[in-house]
């Protein structure tokens, strides 16, 4: 006789008291709600800015007319919100482009004597999540290992620039010899940390109060690294996810900015849907070359400093048009990916913006900022009107709370940015 399926709403009744049965194997799970997708975050920084006249709409609210660039992604306008009048205070630094290292942190006066960067938006989220995924965060760059991601200690997290290497790290298991080498590398790292801990304990007994404070901070860093090694070892024993996508081939030509960006953006949906990481950041960098885009004959950096030259602005718009198109393709891919009955975009907060509001003058005011997806109400152009920008950190605080952090401040925030 076949086993009868029970409905969990079946009750035990005795003496007029009703008590729900516990969940048993024979009970039907047909009516059980689908598991809630985890919160995810993607941050994309265009370090050479976005030409303001082609980016910002002329009007605010939900009925804004799309600008030249936004018209390219207007099919998704109900999935994103545009912000005007946001920025970080005191971003003048030693060099004109130093603001790119503080775009995700809000630390003031980057590069000046005594400057110490603070934790970036993505690393704050990654620290909160930890090794719930194989990689707490993935940091990508279109050209060099430089990134906009910084640890709690203010140390830059190097960017991965090779889509092929990243795909291998994410999805290719490796042969037994390679796995053994990686295991040995981790074991060697643990041995070094054990030695450093012993040295620190010995030094602490002889150190002054000020030095003990420094050693304690150092010891905390060593302990964190030790915990990370344990977590990495655990993931090493688990099989990597299997995907049907073909491994990407790296592009060697640094002039192919758009081709490189397309490869990196193409990996983001794979990273998120396989839960390889829930935090991804991409830095769109200066490639020091003439981009291979029809009608462009100048370097991207030089064109961003156009001096109001109409021909340079026209070429700059061609480059940025292609960047925005790639962003639109990323939104489309995230929107199409199924995530427990919803789209991947529904659970992923996507930040697009720049550290420069006017690259021509290196101004870090009135930054171009867009947030797509996630648990937010979208479809508007939110404008902060005032002589001073509203803190971009207010938006960062909102994004972090959406990632599950129970915090009431981040960077130079004054309060969470709320919109409806």
NUMIMI-758566 format. One record per residue: residue in one letter; z, y, x of N, C-alpha, C, O in turn. Coordinates in steps of 0.2 Angstrom, whole numbers. Layout:
BEGIN
R resn    nZ    nY    nX   caZ   caY   caX    cZ    cY    cX    oZ    oY    oX
R    a     Z     Y     X     Z     Y     X     Z     Y     X     Z     Y     X
...
END
This chain:
BEGIN
R resn    nZ    nY    nX   caZ   caY   caX    cZ    cY    cX    oZ    oY    oX
R    x     0    -6     4     0     0     0     0     6     4     4     7     9
R    x    -5    11     3    -5    17     7     1    21     6     4    22     1
R    x     3    25    12     9    29    11     7    35     7     1    38     7
R    x    12    37     2    10    43    -2    12    49     1    18    50     4
R    x     8    54     1     9    61     4    14    64    -1    13    65    -7
R    x    19    67     2    24    71    -1    23    78    -1    21    81     5
R    x    24    82    -6    24    89    -6    31    92    -3    36    89    -6
R    x    31    96     1    38    99     4    42   102    -1    48   103    -1
R    x    38   104    -7    42   108   -12    46   102   -16    49   104   -21
R    x    45    96   -15    49    91   -18    56    92   -17    58    93   -11
R    x    60    91   -22    67    93   -21    72    87   -22    70    82   -27
R    x    77    86   -19    82    82   -20    87    85   -26    89    91   -24
R    x    88    82   -31    92    85   -36    99    80   -37    98    74   -39
R    x   104    83   -37   111    79   -39   116    84   -41   117    90   -39
R    x   119    82   -47   124    86   -50   122    93   -51   126    98   -51
R    x   115    94   -53   113   101   -55   112   105   -49   110   111   -50
R    x   112   102   -43   111   106   -37   104   105   -34   103    99   -33
R    x   100   109   -32    93   108   -29    93   109   -22    96   115   -20
R    x    91   105   -18    91   106   -11    84   104    -8    81    98    -9
R    x    81   108    -4    74   107    -1    74   101     4    79   101     8
R    x    69    97     4    69    92     9    67    95    16    64   100    16
R    x    69    92    21    67    95    28    60    92    29    57    88    25
R    x    56    96    33    49    94    35    49    87    38    51    86    43
R    x    45    82    34    44    76    37    37    74    38    33    78    36
R    x    36    69    42    29    67    44    24    66    38    18    68    38
R    x    27    63    33    24    61    27    22    67    22    19    66    17
R    x    25    73    24    24    79    20    17    82    21    15    82    27
R    x    14    85    16     8    88    17     9    95    20    13    99    18
R    x     5    97    25     5   103    28    -1   108    26    -2   113    29
R    x    -4   105    20   -10   109    18    -8   116    16   -12   121    17
R    x    -2   117    14     0   124    12     3   128    17     5   134    16
R    x     4   125    23     8   128    28     4   134    31    -2   133    32
R    x     7   140    32     3   146    34     1   144    41     4   141    45
R    x    -5   147    43    -8   146    50    -3   150    55    -1   155    53
R    x    -3   147    61     1   151    65    -1   158    67    -7   159    67
R    x     3   163    68     1   169    69    -1   170    76     2   168    81
R    x    -7   173    77   -10   174    83    -6   178    88    -3   183    85
R    x    -5   177    94    -1   181    98    -4   188    99   -11   189    99
R    x     0   193   101    -3   200   102    -6   200   109    -3   197   114
R    x   -11   204   110   -15   204   116   -17   211   118   -17   215   113
R    x   -19   212   124   -20   219   126   -26   219   131   -26   215   136
R    x   -31   224   130   -36   225   135   -36   232   136   -36   236   132
R    x   -36   234   143   -37   241   145   -43   242   149   -44   239   154
R    x   -47   247   148   -53   249   151   -53   256   153   -53   260   149
R    x   -53   257   160   -53   264   162   -59   266   166   -61   263   171
R    x   -63   271   163   -69   274   167   -67   279   171   -66   285   169
R    x   -66   278   178   -63   283   182   -67   289   183   -65   294   186
R    x   -74   289   182   -78   295   182   -79   299   176   -83   303   175
R    x   -74   297   171   -74   301   165   -80   299   160   -84   295   161
R    x   -80   303   154   -85   302   149   -87   309   147   -82   313   145
R    x   -93   311   148   -95   318   146   -93   320   139   -95   317   134
R    x   -89   325   139   -85   327   133   -90   329   127   -89   327   122
R    x   -95   333   129  -100   335   123  -103   329   120  -105   330   114
R    x  -104   323   124  -107   317   121  -102   312   118  -104   308   115
R    x   -96   313   120   -90   309   117   -87   311   111   -86   307   106
R    x   -84   317   111   -79   319   106   -83   322   100   -88   325   101
R    x   -81   320    94   -84   322    88   -82   330    87   -77   332    90
R    x   -86   333    83   -84   340    82   -79   341    76   -76   347    76
R    x   -77   336    72   -72   337    67   -67   331    68   -68   326    71
R    x   -62   332    64   -56   327    64   -56   323    58   -60   324    53
R    x   -51   319    57   -50   315    51   -55   309    51   -58   306    56
R    x   -55   306    45   -59   300    44   -67   301    42   -71   297    43
R    x   -68   307    41   -75   309    39   -79   312    45   -84   316    44
R    x   -77   311    51   -80   315    57   -87   312    58   -88   306    56
R    x   -91   316    60   -98   314    62   -98   311    69   -96   315    73
R    x  -101   305    69  -101   302    76  -104   306    81  -110   309    80
R    x  -102   307    87  -105   310    93  -110   306    96  -112   300    93
R    x  -114   308   101  -119   304   104  -117   297   106  -121   292   104
R    x  -112   297   109  -109   290   112  -106   286   106  -107   280   106
R    x  -102   289   102   -99   285    96  -104   283    91  -103   278    88
R    x  -110   286    91  -115   283    86  -117   276    89  -120   272    85
R    x  -117   275    95  -119   268    98  -114   263    95  -116   257    95
R    x  -108   265    94  -103   260    91  -100   261    84   -95   259    82
R    x  -104   265    81  -102   267    74  -101   262    69   -98   262    64
R    x  -105   256    70  -104   250    66   -97   248    66   -95   244    61
R    x   -93   250    71   -86   247    71   -81   253    70   -75   252    72
R    x   -83   258    67   -78   264    67   -72   263    63   -67   266    64
R    x   -73   258    58   -66   256    55   -62   251    59   -57   249    56
R    x   -64   250    65   -60   245    69   -57   249    75   -54   246    79
R    x   -58   256    76   -55   259    81   -53   266    79   -56   269    74
R    x   -49   269    83   -47   276    82   -48   280    88   -47   278    94
R    x   -51   286    87   -52   291    93   -47   296    93   -44   299    88
R    x   -44   298    99   -39   303   100   -42   309   104   -45   308   109
R    x   -40   315   102   -41   321   106   -35   324   108   -30   324   104
R    x   -34   327   113   -28   331   115   -23   327   118   -17   329   117
R    x   -24   322   121   -19   318   125   -20   318   132   -26   319   134
R    x   -15   318   136   -15   318   143    -9   317   146    -3   316   143
R    x    -9   316   153    -3   316   157    -1   322   160    -6   326   162
R    x     5   324   161     7   331   164     6   330   172     8   325   175
R    x     5   336   175     5   336   182     2   331   186     4   327   190
R    x    -5   330   185    -9   325   188   -13   328   194   -17   324   197
R    x   -12   334   197   -15   336   203   -11   332   209    -5   332   209
R    x   -15   330   213   -13   326   219   -16   328   225   -19   333   226
R    x   -15   324   230   -18   325   237   -25   326   237   -28   330   240
R    x   -28   321   233   -36   321   233   -38   322   225   -34   321   221
R    x   -44   324   224   -46   326   218   -46   320   213   -45   322   207
R    x   -47   314   215   -48   309   210   -41   304   210   -41   299   208
R    x   -36   307   213   -30   303   213   -27   302   206   -23   297   206
R    x   -29   305   201   -27   304   194   -28   297   192   -25   294   187
R    x   -33   294   195   -35   287   193   -30   282   194   -30   277   191
R    x   -25   283   199   -20   278   201   -14   279   196   -10   275   196
R    x   -14   284   192    -8   286   187   -11   285   180    -7   287   176
R    x   -17   284   179   -19   284   172   -15   279   167   -14   281   162
R    x   -13   273   170    -9   268   166    -2   269   167     2   265   164
R    x     0   274   171     7   274   173    10   281   170    16   281   168
R    x     7   286   171     9   293   170    13   296   175    16   302   174
R    x    14   293   181    18   296   186    15   303   188     9   304   188
R    x    19   308   190    17   314   192    15   315   199    17   312   204
R    x    10   320   200     8   322   207     6   316   212     9   315   217
R    x     1   312   209    -1   306   213    -3   308   220    -7   313   221
R    x    -1   304   225    -3   305   232     0   310   236    -1   310   242
R    x     4   315   233     8   320   237    14   316   241    16   311   239
R    x    16   320   246    22   317   250    27   315   245    30   319   241
R    x    30   309   247    35   306   243    33   303   236    38   301   233
R    x    27   303   235    25   300   228    26   293   228    25   289   233
R    x    29   291   223    30   283   221    28   282   214    30   285   209
R    x    23   278   214    20   276   207    25   272   203    30   269   206
R    x    24   272   197    28   268   192    24   262   189    18   262   190
R    x    27   258   185    24   252   182    19   255   177    20   260   174
R    x    13   251   177     8   253   173     8   249   166    12   245   165
R    x     5   252   161     5   249   155     4   242   154     8   238   151
R    x    -1   240   158    -3   232   157     3   228   161     4   223   158
R    x     5   230   166    10   226   170    17   226   166    21   222   167
R    x    18   232   162    24   232   158    24   226   153    28   223   151
R    x    18   226   150    17   221   145    17   214   148    20   209   145
R    x    14   213   154    14   207   157    21   204   159    22   198   159
R    x    25   209   162    32   207   164    36   205   157    40   200   158
R    x    34   208   152    38   206   146    36   199   144    40   195   142
R    x    29   197   144    27   191   142    28   185   147    30   179   145
R    x    28   187   154    29   182   159    24   176   159    18   178   157
R    x    26   170   161    21   165   162    20   161   155    20   155   156
R    x    20   164   149    19   161   143    11   158   143    10   154   140
R    x     7   162   147     0   160   149     0   158   156     4   160   160
R    x    -6   155   158    -7   153   165    -6   160   170    -4   159   175
R    x    -9   165   167    -9   171   171    -6   177   167    -8   178   161
R    x     0   180   169     3   185   165    -2   191   164    -2   194   158
R    x    -6   192   168   -11   198   167   -17   196   172   -17   192   177
R    x   -23   199   170   -29   198   174   -31   205   175   -33   209   170
R    x   -32   207   181   -35   214   183   -41   213   186   -42   210   191
R    x   -46   217   184   -53   217   186   -56   224   188   -54   229   186
R    x   -60   223   193   -64   229   195   -71   228   196   -73   223   198
R    x   -75   233   195   -82   232   195   -85   233   202   -91   231   203
R    x   -81   235   207   -84   236   214   -79   234   219   -81   230   224
R    x   -73   236   219   -68   235   225   -62   232   222   -61   233   216
R    x   -57   230   226   -51   227   224   -46   233   221   -41   231   219
R    x   -48   239   222   -44   244   219   -43   244   212   -47   241   208
R    x   -37   245   209   -36   245   202   -31   250   200   -29   255   204
R    x   -30   251   193   -26   255   190   -19   252   188   -16   255   184
R    x   -18   246   190   -12   242   188    -7   242   194    -9   241   200
R    x    -1   244   192     5   244   197    11   241   195    13   241   189
R    x    14   238   199    20   234   198    26   239   197    26   245   198
R    x    32   236   195    38   240   194    40   244   200    43   249   200
R    x    38   241   206    39   244   213    34   249   215    35   252   220
R    x    29   250   210    24   255   212    19   252   217    15   256   220
R    x    18   246   217    13   243   222     7   241   217     7   238   212
R    x     1   243   220    -5   241   216    -7   234   216    -6   230   221
R    x    -9   231   210   -11   224   209   -18   224   211   -22   227   207
R    x   -20   220   216   -28   220   218   -32   218   212   -30   213   208
R    x   -38   221   211   -42   219   206   -47   213   209   -49   213   214
R    x   -49   208   204   -54   203   205   -60   206   204   -61   209   198
R    x   -65   206   208   -72   209   207   -77   203   207   -83   205   205
R    x   -76   197   207   -80   192   207   -80   188   201   -75   184   200
R    x   -84   189   196   -84   185   190   -84   177   191   -81   173   188
R    x   -88   175   196   -89   168   198   -82   165   200   -80   160   198
R    x   -79   169   204   -72   167   207   -67   167   201   -63   162   201
R    x   -67   172   197   -63   172   191   -64   166   187   -59   163   184
R    x   -70   164   185   -72   159   181   -69   152   184   -66   148   180
R    x   -70   152   190   -67   146   194   -60   145   193   -57   140   192
R    x   -56   151   194   -49   151   194   -47   149   187   -41   146   186
R    x   -50   151   182   -48   151   175   -50   144   172   -46   141   168
R    x   -56   141   174   -58   135   170   -60   129   174   -62   124   171
R    x   -61   130   180   -63   124   184   -57   121   188   -53   124   191
R    x   -55   115   187   -49   111   189   -49   111   196   -43   111   199
R    x   -54   109   199   -54   108   207   -53   100   208   -50    97   204
R    x   -55    98   214   -54    91   216   -47    90   218   -43    95   219
R    x   -45    84   219   -38    82   221   -36    86   227   -30    88   228
R    x   -41    86   232   -39    89   238   -37    96   238   -33    99   241
R    x   -41   100   233   -40   107   232   -34   108   229   -30   113   230
R    x   -32   104   224   -26   105   220   -20   104   225   -15   107   225
R    x   -21    99   230   -15    97   234   -14   103   239    -9   105   241
R    x   -20   106   241   -19   112   246   -16   118   242   -11   121   245
R    x   -17   119   236   -14   124   232    -6   123   231    -2   127   232
R    x    -5   116   230     2   114   229     6   115   236    12   118   236
R    x     3   114   241     6   115   248     7   122   249    12   124   252
R    x     2   126   247     3   133   248     9   136   245    12   140   247
R    x    10   134   238    15   136   234    22   134   237    27   137   237
R    x    22   127   240    28   125   243    30   129   249    35   130   250
R    x    25   130   253    26   134   259    29   141   257    33   144   261
R    x    26   144   252    28   151   250    36   150   248    40   155   249
R    x    38   145   244    45   144   243    49   143   249    55   146   249
R    x    47   140   254    51   139   260    52   146   263    57   147   266
R    x    47   150   263    47   156   266    52   161   262    56   164   265
R    x    52   160   256    57   164   252    64   162   253    69   166   253
R    x    65   155   253    72   153   255    74   156   261    80   157   262
R    x    70   156   267    72   159   273    74   166   272    78   168   275
R    x    69   170   268    71   177   268    77   178   264    81   183   266
R    x    79   174   259    85   175   255    91   174   260    96   177   260
R    x    91   169   265    96   168   269    97   174   274   103   176   276
R    x    91   176   276    92   182   281    95   188   277    99   192   280
R    x    93   189   271    95   195   267   103   194   266   106   199   267
R    x   105   188   265   112   187   264   116   189   270   122   192   270
R    x   113   187   276   117   188   282   117   196   284   122   198   286
R    x   111   199   283   111   206   284   115   210   280   118   215   282
R    x   116   208   273   120   212   269   127   213   271   130   218   269
R    x   130   208   274   137   208   276   138   214   282   143   216   283
R    x   132   215   285   133   220   291   130   227   289   131   232   293
R    x   127   228   283   124   234   281   128   239   278   134   238   275
R    x   126   245   279   129   251   275   128   251   268   124   246   265
R    x   132   255   264   131   255   257   124   256   255   121   253   250
R    x   121   261   258   114   263   257   109   258   258   105   256   254
R    x   110   254   264   106   249   266   107   243   261   102   239   260
R    x   113   242   259   114   236   254   110   237   248   108   233   245
R    x   110   244   246   106   245   240    99   243   241    96   240   236
R    x    96   245   246    89   243   248    88   236   248    83   233   246
R    x    93   232   251    93   225   252    93   222   245    90   217   244
R    x    97   224   241    98   222   234    91   222   230    89   217   227
R    x    88   228   231    81   229   228    76   224   231    72   221   227
R    x    77   223   237    72   218   241    74   211   238    69   207   237
R    x    80   209   238    82   203   236    80   201   228    78   196   227
R    x    80   206   224    78   206   217    70   204   217    68   200   213
R    x    67   207   222    59   206   222    58   199   225    54   196   222
R    x    62   197   230    61   190   232    63   185   226    59   180   226
R    x    68   186   223    70   182   217    65   181   212    63   176   209
R    x    62   187   210    56   187   205    51   183   208    48   179   204
R    x    49   184   214    43   180   217    45   172   217    41   168   216
R    x    51   171   218    53   164   218    52   161   211    50   155   210
R    x    54   165   206    54   163   199    46   162   197    44   157   194
R    x    42   166   200    35   166   198    32   160   202    28   156   198
R    x    34   158   208    32   152   211    33   146   207    29   141   206
R    x    39   145   204    41   140   200    36   139   194    34   134   192
R    x    35   145   190    31   145   185    24   143   186    20   140   183
R    x    21   146   192    14   144   194    14   137   196     9   134   194
R    x    19   134   199    19   127   200    18   123   194    14   118   193
R    x    22   125   189    22   121   182    15   122   179    12   117   176
R    x    11   127   180     4   128   177    -1   124   181    -6   122   178
R    x     1   123   187    -4   119   192    -4   112   189   -10   109   190
R    x     1   109   186     1   103   184    -3   102   177    -4    96   175
R    x    -4   107   174    -8   107   167   -15   108   168   -17   112   172
R    x   -19   104   164   -26   105   164   -28   112   162   -25   114   157
R    x   -34   114   165   -36   121   163   -40   120   156   -43   114   155
R    x   -41   125   153   -45   124   146   -53   123   148   -55   125   153
R    x   -56   119   144   -63   118   144   -67   122   140   -65   123   134
R    x   -72   126   143   -76   130   139   -83   128   140   -85   125   145
R    x   -87   130   135   -94   128   135   -99   133   139  -105   132   140
R    x   -96   139   140  -100   144   144  -102   142   151   -98   138   154
R    x  -107   144   153  -110   143   160  -106   147   165  -105   153   163
R    x  -104   145   170  -101   149   175  -106   155   177  -112   154   178
R    x  -103   161   178  -107   167   179  -109   167   187  -106   164   191
R    x  -115   170   188  -117   171   195  -116   178   197  -118   183   194
R    x  -112   179   203  -111   186   205  -117   190   207  -122   187   209
R    x  -117   196   206  -122   201   207  -120   204   214  -115   207   214
R    x  -124   204   219  -123   207   225  -124   214   226  -122   217   230
R    x  -129   216   222  -131   223   222  -126   228   219  -125   228   213
R    x  -122   232   223  -117   237   221  -120   242   216  -117   245   212
R    x  -127   243   216  -130   248   212  -131   245   205  -132   249   200
R    x  -130   239   204  -130   236   197  -124   237   193  -121   231   192
R    x  -121   243   192  -115   244   189  -115   240   182  -110   237   180
R    x  -120   241   178  -120   239   171  -120   231   171  -117   228   167
R    x  -124   228   176  -124   221   176  -117   218   178  -115   213   175
R    x  -114   221   182  -107   219   184  -102   220   178   -98   215   177
R    x  -103   225   175   -98   227   169  -100   222   164   -95   219   161
R    x  -106   220   163  -108   215   158  -105   208   159  -102   205   154
R    x  -105   206   165  -102   200   167   -94   200   166   -91   195   164
R    x   -91   205   168   -84   205   167   -82   206   160   -77   202   158
R    x   -85   210   156   -84   210   149   -85   204   145   -82   202   141
R    x   -90   200   148   -92   193   145   -86   188   146   -86   184   142
R    x   -82   189   151   -77   184   152   -70   186   148   -66   181   147
R    x   -70   192   146   -64   194   142   -62   190   136   -57   187   135
R    x   -67   189   131   -66   185   125   -64   177   127   -60   174   124
R    x   -67   175   133   -65   168   135   -58   168   137   -54   163   136
R    x   -56   173   141   -49   173   143   -44   173   138   -39   170   138
R    x   -46   177   133   -41   178   127   -41   172   122   -35   170   120
R    x   -47   170   121   -47   164   116   -44   158   119   -42   153   115
R    x   -44   157   125   -41   151   128   -34   152   130   -31   147   133
R    x   -32   158   129   -25   160   130   -23   159   138   -18   157   139
R    x   -28   160   142   -27   160   149   -23   166   151   -19   166   156
R    x   -24   172   147   -19   178   148   -20   182   142   -25   181   138
R    x   -15   186   141   -15   190   135   -15   198   137   -15   202   133
R    x   -16   199   143   -16   206   146   -22   206   151   -22   203   156
R    x   -27   210   150   -33   211   154   -34   218   155   -34   222   150
R    x   -35   220   161   -37   227   163   -43   227   167   -44   223   171
R    x   -48   232   166   -54   233   169   -55   240   172   -54   245   168
R    x   -56   241   178   -57   248   181   -65   248   182   -68   245   186
R    x   -68   253   179   -75   255   180   -75   260   186   -73   266   185
R    x   -77   258   191   -77   261   198   -83   265   200   -88   264   197
R    x   -82   270   204   -87   273   208   -91   268   213   -87   266   217
R    x   -97   267   212  -100   262   216  -104   265   222  -106   261   226
R    x  -103   271   223  -106   275   229  -114   273   229  -116   273   235
R    x  -117   272   224  -124   270   224  -128   273   218  -124   275   213
R    x  -134   274   218  -138   276   212  -139   270   207  -142   265   209
R    x  -136   270   202  -136   265   197  -143   263   195  -147   267   194
R    x  -144   256   194  -151   254   193  -152   254   185  -152   249   181
R    x  -153   261   183  -154   262   176  -160   267   176  -161   271   180
R    x  -165   265   171  -171   269   171  -169   276   170  -165   278   165
R    x  -173   281   174  -172   288   173  -166   291   177  -165   297   176
R    x  -163   287   181  -157   289   185  -159   289   192  -161   284   195
R    x  -158   295   196  -160   295   203  -154   297   207  -155   298   213
R    x  -149   299   204  -143   301   208  -137   297   207  -137   292   203
R    x  -132   297   212  -126   293   212  -122   295   206  -122   301   204
R    x  -119   290   203  -114   291   198  -109   297   199  -108   301   195
R    x  -106   296   205  -101   301   206  -104   308   207  -101   313   204
R    x  -109   309   210  -112   316   211  -115   318   204  -114   324   203
R    x  -117   314   200  -119   316   193  -113   318   189  -114   323   185
R    x  -108   315   190  -102   317   186   -99   324   188   -96   328   184
R    x  -101   326   194  -100   333   196  -106   337   195  -109   339   200
R    x  -108   338   189  -115   340   188  -116   348   189  -122   350   189
R    x  -111   352   189  -111   359   189  -115   362   184  -118   367   185
R    x  -115   359   178  -119   361   172  -127   361   173  -130   364   170
R    x  -129   357   178  -136   356   179  -138   351   174  -136   346   173
R    x  -143   354   170  -146   350   164  -149   343   166  -148   338   162
R    x  -152   343   172  -155   337   174  -150   332   176  -151   326   174
R    x  -145   334   179  -139   329   181  -136   327   175  -134   321   174
R    x  -134   331   170  -131   329   164  -135   324   160  -132   319   158
R    x  -141   325   160  -146   320   157  -145   313   160  -145   308   156
R    x  -145   313   166  -144   307   170  -137   304   169  -137   298   168
R    x  -132   308   169  -126   306   168  -125   303   161  -122   297   160
R    x  -128   306   156  -128   303   149  -131   296   149  -129   292   145
R    x  -136   295   153  -140   289   153  -135   283   155  -135   278   153
R    x  -131   285   161  -127   280   163  -121   278   158  -120   273   157
R    x  -118   284   156  -113   283   151  -115   280   145  -111   276   141
R    x  -121   281   142  -123   277   137  -123   270   138  -122   266   133
R    x  -125   268   143  -126   260   145  -118   258   145  -117   252   143
R    x  -114   261   148  -107   259   148  -104   258   141  -101   253   139
R    x  -105   263   137  -103   263   130  -106   257   126  -103   254   122
R    x  -113   256   127  -116   250   124  -113   244   126  -112   239   122
R    x  -111   243   132  -107   237   134  -100   236   131   -98   231   129
R    x   -97   242   130   -91   242   126   -92   240   119   -88   236   116
R    x   -97   242   116   -99   240   109  -100   232   109   -99   229   104
R    x  -104   230   114  -105   222   114   -98   219   115   -98   213   112
R    x   -94   221   119   -87   218   119   -84   218   112   -81   213   110
R    x   -84   224   109   -81   224   102   -84   219    98   -81   215    94
R    x   -91   218    98   -94   213    94   -92   206    95   -91   202    91
R    x   -91   205   102   -89   198   104   -82   196   101   -81   191    99
R    x   -78   201   102   -71   200   100   -70   199    93   -66   195    90
R    x   -75   203    89   -74   203    82   -77   196    79   -75   194    74
R    x   -82   193    83   -85   187    80   -81   181    82   -81   176    79
R    x   -76   181    87   -73   175    89   -67   174    84   -63   178    82
R    x   -67   168    82   -62   166    77   -55   165    80   -55   162    86
R    x   -50   167    77   -43   167    80   -39   165    74   -35   169    71
R    x   -38   158    72   -34   156    67   -36   159    60   -32   161    56
R    x   -43   160    59   -45   162    53   -46   170    53   -49   172    48
R    x   -44   173    58   -45   180    59   -50   181    65   -52   176    68
R    x   -52   188    66   -56   189    72   -51   190    78   -45   192    77
R    x   -54   189    84   -50   190    90   -48   197    91   -43   199    93
R    x   -52   202    88   -51   209    88   -45   211    84   -41   216    86
R    x   -43   207    79   -37   209    75   -31   208    79   -26   212    77
R    x   -30   204    84   -24   203    87   -24   206    94   -20   205    98
R    x   -30   210    96   -31   212   103   -31   220   102   -36   223    99
R    x   -27   223   105   -27   231   106   -31   232   112   -30   231   118
R    x   -37   236   111   -42   237   116   -41   245   117   -43   249   113
R    x   -39   247   123   -39   254   125   -45   255   130   -46   252   135
R    x   -49   261   128   -54   263   132   -53   270   133   -52   274   129
R    x   -54   273   140   -53   280   141   -54   281   148   -57   277   152
R    x   -51   287   150   -52   289   157   -46   294   159   -43   296   155
R    x   -46   294   166   -41   298   169   -43   305   170   -39   310   171
R    x   -50   306   168   -53   313   169   -55   315   162   -59   312   159
R    x   -53   321   160   -56   324   154   -62   328   155   -67   328   151
R    x   -63   331   161   -69   334   164   -70   333   171   -67   336   175
R    x   -74   328   172   -75   325   179   -78   331   183   -77   331   189
R    x   -82   335   180   -85   341   184   -80   345   188   -82   347   193
R    x   -74   346   185   -69   350   188   -63   346   190   -58   349   191
R    x   -63   340   189   -58   335   191   -52   336   186   -46   335   188
R    x   -53   339   180   -48   340   176   -45   334   172   -49   330   170
R    x   -38   334   172   -35   328   169   -32   330   162   -28   326   160
R    x   -35   335   159   -33   337   152   -38   334   147   -44   333   149
R    x   -35   334   141   -40   332   135   -44   326   137   -50   326   137
R    x   -40   320   138   -43   314   140   -47   311   135   -45   311   129
R    x   -53   307   136   -56   303   131   -52   297   130   -52   293   135
R    x   -50   296   124   -45   290   123   -48   287   116   -48   290   111
R    x   -49   280   116   -50   276   110   -46   270   110   -45   267   115
R    x   -44   268   104   -40   262   104   -43   258    98   -44   260    92
R    x   -45   252    99   -49   247    95   -44   241    93   -40   239    97
R    x   -45   238    87   -42   232    86   -34   233    85   -32   238    85
R    x   -31   227    86   -24   226    85   -21   228    78   -25   228    74
R    x   -15   229    78   -12   229    71   -11   236    68    -7   238    65
R    x   -17   240    70   -17   247    68   -22   249    63   -26   246    61
R    x   -20   255    59   -25   257    54   -30   261    58   -28   266    62
R    x   -36   260    57   -42   263    61   -46   267    56   -46   267    50
R    x   -51   270    60   -57   274    56   -56   282    57   -59   285    53
R    x   -52   284    61   -51   291    61   -52   294    68   -52   291    73
R    x   -53   301    68   -52   305    74   -46   309    74   -45   314    70
R    x   -41   307    78   -34   310    78   -34   316    83   -35   314    89
R    x   -33   322    81   -33   328    85   -26   331    86   -23   332    81
R    x   -24   331    92   -18   335    94   -20   342    96   -23   343   101
R    x   -18   347    92   -20   354    93   -14   357    96    -8   357    93
R    x   -15   360   102   -10   364   105   -12   366   112   -17   363   115
R    x    -9   371   115   -10   373   122   -10   367   127   -13   366   132
R    x    -4   363   126    -3   358   130    -5   351   127    -4   350   121
R    x    -7   346   131    -9   340   128    -2   336   126     3   337   129
R    x    -3   332   121     2   328   119     3   322   124    -3   320   127
R    x     9   319   125     9   314   131     5   308   129     6   305   124
R    x     0   306   133    -3   300   132     2   294   132     1   289   129
R    x     7   295   136    13   290   136    15   288   129    18   282   128
R    x    15   293   124    17   291   117    13   286   114    15   281   111
R    x     6   286   116     2   281   114     3   274   117     3   269   114
R    x     4   275   124     6   269   128    12   265   125    13   259   125
R    x    17   269   123    23   266   120    22   262   114    24   257   113
R    x    17   265   109    15   262   103    12   255   105    13   250   102
R    x     7   255   110     4   249   112     9   244   114     8   238   113
R    x    14   246   118    18   241   121    23   238   115    25   232   115
R    x    25   242   111    29   240   105    25   235   101    27   230    99
R    x    18   236   100    14   231    97    13   225   101    12   219    98
R    x    15   225   107    15   219   111    21   215   111    22   210   114
R    x    26   218   107    33   215   107    38   217   111    44   214   111
R    x    37   223   115    42   225   119    47   229   114    45   233   110
R    x    54   228   115    59   232   111    61   238   116    66   237   119
R    x    57   243   116    58   249   120    57   255   116    54   255   111
R    x    61   260   118    60   267   115    57   272   119    57   278   117
R    x    55   270   125    52   275   130    47   271   135    49   266   137
R    x    42   275   137    38   272   143    35   278   146    32   283   143
R    x    35   278   153    32   284   157    36   291   154    42   291   155
R    x    32   295   152    34   302   150    34   303   143    32   308   140
R    x    34   297   139    34   298   132    40   302   129    45   302   132
R    x    39   305   123    44   308   120    45   305   113    51   305   111
R    x    41   301   111    42   297   105    35   292   104    30   294   107
R    x    36   287   100    30   283    99    25   287    95    26   291    90
R    x    18   286    96    13   290    93    11   285    87     9   280    87
R    x    12   288    81    11   285    74     5   288    71     5   295    70
R    x     1   285    68    -4   287    64    -6   283    58    -4   277    58
R    x    -9   285    53   -10   281    47   -17   283    44   -20   280    39
END
